[in-house]
Amino acid sequence: MNFHDEIVLITGASNGIGRGLALSYAEQGATVIACDKDEEHGRQLVGEIRENGGNGFFFYCDVRDPKNINELFDEIKQHVGTISILINNAGVSSFQPLFELDIDQWDDVI
């Protein structure tokens, strides 16, 4: 596929599935906005995208924090442009039964 002229925002982009998606979209011509709270791996990812001729940006964001989300979108508008594709990949897992989660754990997972 050809994603030239597309701007893709990927939350949870620094590792795992998000990283794979970021590299794939960049390889297909998209401008990738990698968003994560893991700054070190996020910057490494964008460096790899750029080294391979792609266009990418990293923005720190903890998607659990509404202030971070607002700041993220302000930065994107100012420096990158309008998002074409959003991939909501950020998340955490809990390895205990659902009904044993306390409210803070529930909020974290959801």
Secondary structure, DSSP 8 states (H G I E B T S, - for coil): ---TT-EEEEET-SSHHHHHHHHHHHHTT-EEEEEES-HHHHHHHHHHHHHTT-EEEEEE--TT-HHHHHHHHHHHHHHT---SEEEE-------S-GGG--HHHHHHH-
